[in-house]
Amino acid sequence: MSELVVIKSFNRRNEALVVKSLLDSFGFETRLSGEESAGLFPNSPIDDLDIKLVARAEDADKIKEILAENFDIAQG
């Protein structure tokens, strides 16, 4: 099994879902950690939900390139 690394942290569920969807369309296998909690309170004003986008370590550099090109958010 491959090592998993955190690529990016989010405090907005919708932003995390959009980024995950983009990466899925490129064929990367990613997961969102902490998204379940954010879904319990979708209209909450909480700014520090700490949703983490997780992917395989070997995909991290390519994913960061894609995020930089599409969202200008290469660093987590």
C-alpha positions, 0 to 999 in steps of 0.5 A: 500500500502506498504512503498517503500524504496531505496535499492541501488543507481547507476550511470550506467544504465546497472548495475541498469538493471542487478540488477533489473533483478536479483531481478525480477527473485527472485520474488521481485517487484522493480522499477528504479527511474531516469532510464528514464533520463539515457535512454535519453543519453545512451552514455553520460559520466555523472557519477552521473545519480543517478538511484535508485532501489526502493522496498517494505520496508518489502523486503529490508533486504532479497534483501540486502542479495541477493545483498551481495551474488551475487554482494557484494553491500549490501549497497546503 
